[in-house]
Amino acid sequence: MRKSTKLLNTNRHSTFEFQLSDGQRRYVDYAWLNDLNQNGVWFVTRTKTNMIFKVVESKPTDRTRGHICDQTIYLKTQAGSKYQGKLRRITYRDPDTNKRLTFLTNRFDLATQTICDLYKARWKVELFFKTLKQHLRIKKFLGTSANAVKAQIMVALIAYLLVQILRFQLKTSISIVDAMAVIGTLLLLKQPLSILLGELPNVNRHPIGLQLSFNL
């Protein structure tokens, strides 16, 4: 079970940190959030349902846009004491799903909707990494050091992007999976890749049954 996702880039005032959960068991590492805040890193995260806090300021919100509350709070529990300072608590009702979501952030200068959009945008990041895991052709790592693993991932990513660029240039209907398979198999042939992909027949992943293929 993944409790949180910590991005590698934590340069001061340069990125947002999204702490994710599996959607069932909410987990908030207040000590880690405090470290981010102390290092000048901004974050947006979901709250725990049993979070105890004190409201010191409540701003007016536009409920017609799903903004239920926008508060400045201090945490009051023993776990919350690991975070030193104030937090911004925003409750939002998603118009697409009608779900009520509550966020914590240390960013006080952005509009309420901007904070909500930032958290929702995390799914695009999730889909990006899901796509990478599906299409990067890495069967095993040739080395075990950090540099070896990073180098192999970067090489696979470059190969994937080059094939995607070639597909767009050729305006072919060949899927990225089929294109990668053909190039991997016929890479040593002395023919341009454009010819190999251009002559590739369409692959029917769901062939018609024998009984349906006869013209009776």
Beta strands, then each sheet from edge to edge (+ up, - down):
strand 1: 16-19
strand 2: 42-46
strand 3: 53-59
strand 4: 67-75
strand 5: 87-93
strand 6: 100-105
sheet 1: 1+ 2+ 6- 5+ 4- 3+
end
